[in-house]
Amino acid sequence: MPAVKVVPIVIKELKEYMLKPGSISWGLVFPLVFSLAFIVRFGDIDHLAPGLVSISALFATTSFVASSLIFERRLKTFERLLLAPISYGEIILAKVLVGTLFGLMVSAITLALVKYFMVYPVWSWGITFLGILLANFTFSAMGVYISLAVKNPINVMTWLNVIRLPMMFTSGAIASLTLFPTWFIAIGVITPMTYSVEALRYSLLGYYDIVPPLYSLPLLVIMALVFMLLSVRSLRGMY
């Protein structure tokens, strides 16, 4: 069974890379400090809560998987997995799952933090949990793909920031996309984080800006599968 092969890799990765500098600095400290900065500045952060949780998920997952893949590619230890009786798809799934687990931990901390300062009650806890889970899974898959697609592992974090930082604004996490012109909204539609923000905006606050949860949640799943397929393709091209 695939789980028998995937679970040991997930456990190993959590033990080895949980406390790596990249995971701690960009994956844990940055999103929490970023959230605290907005809480201190605004106090009432209901309208920012979906974006802050999504930002935490984005940075936590991508930083964790990038840290593990950077170390493994630079130290040439990644080849050990390729020698094991496990498929490329199972390797990618293990990497995505471990990033998802780390992201869920950071997202839960951020959600508890922002919920304490929210004025209105959560609209739907069920959709909130599902949205956070799918967001972390999708961002983790995206992080794995970028970490494999960049030829020089030293440059992975640079490319991640080139992608992640603009996504904070093109997704509507900081300011609603309805405030921007049509061309900017078009960019937001192709941004994976947009669908996370929109799903959580609906689940936490009971409304959405441009994408209803009926579309945003399935699109997160589709994007995650696309990133995983691209990751398998990149892995095959490397070895």
C-alpha positions in Angstrom: 0.0 0.0 0.0 1.3 3.6 -0.8 0.7 4.7 2.8 3.2 2.1 4.1 5.9 3.8 2.0 4.7 7.4 2.4 4.2 7.6 6.2 7.8 6.8 7.1 9.1 9.5 4.8 6.7 12.0 6.3 7.8 11.1 9.9 11.5 11.3 8.9 11.0 14.7 7.3 9.2 16.2 10.3 12.0 15.1 12.6 14.8 16.3 10.4 13.5 19.6 9.1 11.0 20.9 11.7 13.7 23.1 13.3 15.7 24.0 10.2 16.4 27.8 9.9 14.3 28.2 6.8 11.4 26.4 8.3 11.5 28.5 11.5 12.3 31.9 10.1 10.1 32.0 7.0 7.7 29.2 7.9 6.8 30.1 11.5 8.3 33.5 12.6 7.4 35.6 9.6 3.7 34.7 9.3 3.1 35.1 13.0 5.0 38.4 13.3 3.2 39.6 10.2 -0.2 38.7 11.7 0.8 40.4 15.0 1.8 43.5 13.2 -1.7 43.9 11.7 -3.4 43.0 14.9 -1.5 45.7 16.8 -2.1 48.2 14.0 -5.9 47.6 13.5 -7.2 45.7 16.5 -10.4 44.8 14.8 -9.1 42.4 12.1 -12.2 40.5 10.9 -11.7 41.7 7.3 -8.0 40.7 7.4 -8.4 37.3 9.1 -8.8 35.2 5.9 -5.8 36.8 4.4 -3.6 36.4 7.5 -4.4 32.7 7.8 -3.8 32.2 4.1 -0.5 34.0 4.3 0.6 31.8 7.2 -0.3 28.7 5.2 1.5 29.9 2.2 4.8 30.7 3.9 4.7 27.8 6.3 4.2 25.1 3.7 6.5 26.4 1.0 9.3 27.3 3.4 9.2 23.8 5.0 9.3 21.8 1.7 11.9 24.2 0.2 14.1 23.8 3.2 14.0 20.0 3.0 14.6 19.9 -0.7 17.4 22.5 -0.6 19.3 20.5 2.0 18.7 17.1 0.2 19.7 18.4 -3.2 22.8 20.2 -2.0 24.0 17.3 0.2 23.0 14.8 -2.6 20.9 12.8 -0.1 17.8 13.0 -2.3 19.1 10.2 -4.4 18.5 7.8 -1.5 14.8 8.1 -2.0 15.2 7.3 -5.6 17.0 4.1 -4.8 14.2 2.9 -2.5 11.3 0.8 -3.9 9.0 3.8 -4.1 7.6 5.6 -7.1 8.1 9.3 -8.1 4.5 10.0 -7.3 4.8 8.6 -3.8 7.9 10.7 -3.2 6.1 13.8 -4.2 3.0 12.9 -2.2 5.2 12.4 0.9 6.9 15.8 0.4 3.5 17.5 -0.1 2.0 15.8 3.0 4.8 16.8 5.3 4.6 20.4 4.2 0.8 20.3 4.7 1.2 19.0 8.2 3.7 21.8 9.1 1.4 24.3 7.5 -1.6 23.1 9.4 0.2 23.6 12.6 1.2 27.2 11.8 -2.3 28.0 10.3 -3.9 26.7 13.5 -1.8 29.0 15.6 -2.6 32.0 13.4 -6.3 31.2 13.3 -6.4 31.0 17.1 -4.6 34.3 17.3 -6.8 36.2 14.9 -10.0 34.6 16.2 -9.2 36.0 19.6 -9.3 39.5 18.2 -12.2 39.0 15.8 -15.5 40.8 16.7 -17.9 38.5 14.8 -18.3 34.8 15.3 -17.0 32.3 12.6 -19.6 31.8 9.9 -18.8 28.1 9.3 -16.2 26.1 11.2 -16.6 23.1 8.8 -15.7 25.1 5.7 -13.0 26.9 7.6 -11.2 23.6 8.4 -11.7 22.3 4.9 -10.4 25.6 3.4 -7.3 25.6 5.6 -6.6 21.9 4.8 -6.9 22.4 1.0 -5.0 25.7 1.1 -2.0 24.0 2.9 -2.1 21.0 0.6 -2.1 23.3 -2.5 0.6 25.6 -1.3 2.7 22.6 -0.3 2.4 21.1 -3.7 3.3 24.5 -5.3 6.4 24.7 -3.0 7.5 21.2 -4.0 7.2 22.1 -7.7 9.1 25.3 -7.4 11.8 23.7 -5.3 12.3 21.0 -8.0 11.9 23.3 -11.0 14.7 25.7 -10.0 17.9 24.1 -11.2 20.2 25.6 -8.6 18.9 24.8 -5.1 20.6 27.9 -3.6 18.2 30.1 -5.6 15.0 28.3 -4.5 14.2 30.7 -1.6 14.8 33.7 -3.8 12.3 32.4 -6.4 9.8 31.5 -3.8 9.8 35.1 -2.5 9.5 36.5 -6.0 6.3 34.5 -6.2 5.0 34.6 -2.7 5.3 38.3 -1.9 3.3 39.5 -4.9 0.7 36.8 -4.2 0.0 38.6 -0.9 -1.5 41.5 -2.8 -2.8 39.9 -6.0 -4.9 37.4 -4.0 -6.9 40.0 -2.0 -5.3 38.9 1.3 -4.5 42.5 2.3 -7.1 44.5 0.3 -10.2 43.3 -1.5 -9.8 42.6 -5.2 -13.0 44.6 -5.9 -11.0 47.8 -5.1 -8.7 47.2 -8.1 -9.1 47.5 -11.9 -10.1 44.6 -14.1 -6.6 43.7 -15.2 -5.5 43.3 -11.6 -8.4 41.1 -10.9 -7.4 39.0 -13.9 -4.0 38.4 -12.3 -5.8 37.5 -9.0 -7.9 34.8 -10.8 -4.7 32.9 -11.8 -3.2 33.2 -8.3 -3.7 30.1 -6.2 -3.8 32.0 -3.0 -6.9 33.9 -4.2 -9.0 30.8 -3.8 -7.8 30.2 -0.3 -8.6 33.8 0.7 -12.0 33.6 -0.9 -12.9 30.3 0.7 -11.8 31.5 4.1 -13.5 34.9 3.7 -16.8 33.0 3.2 -16.2 30.5 6.0 -15.1 33.1 8.5 -17.2 36.1 7.6 -20.1 34.8 5.5 -19.4 36.6 2.2 -16.9 36.4 -0.7 -15.6 39.0 -3.1 -15.2 37.4 -6.6 -15.1 33.6 -6.2 -17.8 31.6 -4.4 -16.7 28.7 -2.3 -18.5 26.3 -4.7 -15.7 27.1 -7.1 -12.8 28.1 -4.9 -12.5 24.9 -2.9 -12.6 22.5 -6.0 -10.1 24.8 -7.8 -7.7 24.4 -4.9 -7.9 20.7 -5.4 -7.3 21.0 -9.1 -4.3 23.3 -8.7 -2.8 20.9 -6.1 -3.1 18.0 -8.5 -1.6 20.1 -11.3 1.4 21.1 -9.2 1.9 17.5 -8.1 1.9 16.2 -11.7 4.4 19.0 -12.7 6.6 18.0 -9.7 6.6 14.4 -10.8 7.6 15.5 -14.3 10.4 17.8 -12.9 11.7 14.9 -10.8 11.8 12.6 -13.8 13.7 15.2 -15.8 16.3 15.7 -13.0 17.1 12.0 -12.6 
